[in-house]
């Protein structure tokens, strides 16, 4: 599996661009998530740690995004890029 930083969808006369924004993982009896901020930094959410407060994450490359501990990717979330 590879993660694309952007997705382009062409519909009739529209060219829609979506940017990779968040990722949700399942496993170990609960979900976790990673969210990218506007400066391309990553934050980790785990409701079982620190009362569910987002923590700064140290993602080095896209391969680091495929797993979060023992949890695997189940959803990739893209947001529409406004020109």
HUKASUL-V475654 format. One record per pair of residues at least 24 apart in sequence whose C-alpha atoms are under 10 Angstrom apart, sorted by sequence separation. I is the first residue (numbers start at 1). GAP is how many residues later the second one is. D is the distance in whole Angstrom. If there is no record, write none. Layout:
I;GAP;D + I;GAP;D
This chain:
44;24;9 + 34;25;10 + 34;31;8 + 34;34;9 + 33;35;8 + 32;36;8 + 31;37;10 + 32;37;9 + 33;38;10 + 32;39;8 + 25;40;10 + 31;40;8 + 32;40;9 + 33;40;9 + 24;41;10 + 25;41;9 + 26;41;10 + 27;41;9 + 28;41;9 + 30;41;9 + 31;41;9 + 32;41;10 + 23;42;8 + 24;42;10 + 25;42;7 + 26;42;9 + 27;42;9 + 28;42;7 + 29;42;9 + 31;42;10 + 33;42;9 + 34;42;10 + 35;42;9 + 22;43;10 + 23;43;9 + 24;43;10 + 25;43;7 + 27;43;6 + 28;43;7 + 31;43;10 + 33;43;10 + 23;44;10 + 24;44;9 + 25;44;9 + 26;44;9 + 27;44;4 + 28;44;10 + 23;45;10 + 25;45;9 + 26;45;5 + 27;45;7 + 25;46;5 + 26;46;6 + 27;46;9 + 24;47;9 + 25;47;5 + 26;47;7 + 27;47;10 + 24;48;8 + 25;48;4 + 26;48;6 + 23;49;10 + 24;49;6 + 25;49;5 + 26;49;9 + 23;50;7 + 24;50;6 + 25;50;7 + 23;51;8 + 24;51;5 + 25;51;9 + 23;52;6 + 24;52;7 + 22;53;8 + 23;53;5 + 24;53;8 + 22;54;6 + 23;54;6 + 21;55;8 + 22;55;5 + 23;55;9 + 20;56;8 + 21;56;6 + 22;56;7 + 5;57;9 + 20;57;6 + 21;57;5 + 22;57;9 + 4;58;9 + 19;58;9 + 20;58;4 + 21;58;6 + 3;59;7 + 18;59;9 + 19;59;5 + 20;59;7 + 21;59;10 + 2;60;8 + 3;60;8 + 18;60;6 + 19;60;5 + 20;60;9 + 2;61;8 + 17;61;9 + 18;61;5 + 19;61;6 + 20;61;10 + 1;62;9 + 3;62;8 + 17;62;9 + 18;62;4 + 19;62;6 + 2;63;10 + 3;63;8 + 17;63;6 + 18;63;5 + 19;63;10 + 2;64;8 + 16;64;7 + 17;64;5 + 18;64;9 + 1;65;8 + 16;65;8 + 17;65;8 + 16;66;9 + 17;66;9 + 16;67;10 + 7;71;8 + 1;72;10 + 6;72;8 + 7;72;10 + 8;72;10 + 3;73;9 + 5;73;9 + 6;73;9 + 7;73;9 + 8;73;10 + 4;74;10 + 6;74;10 + 7;74;10 + 6;75;9
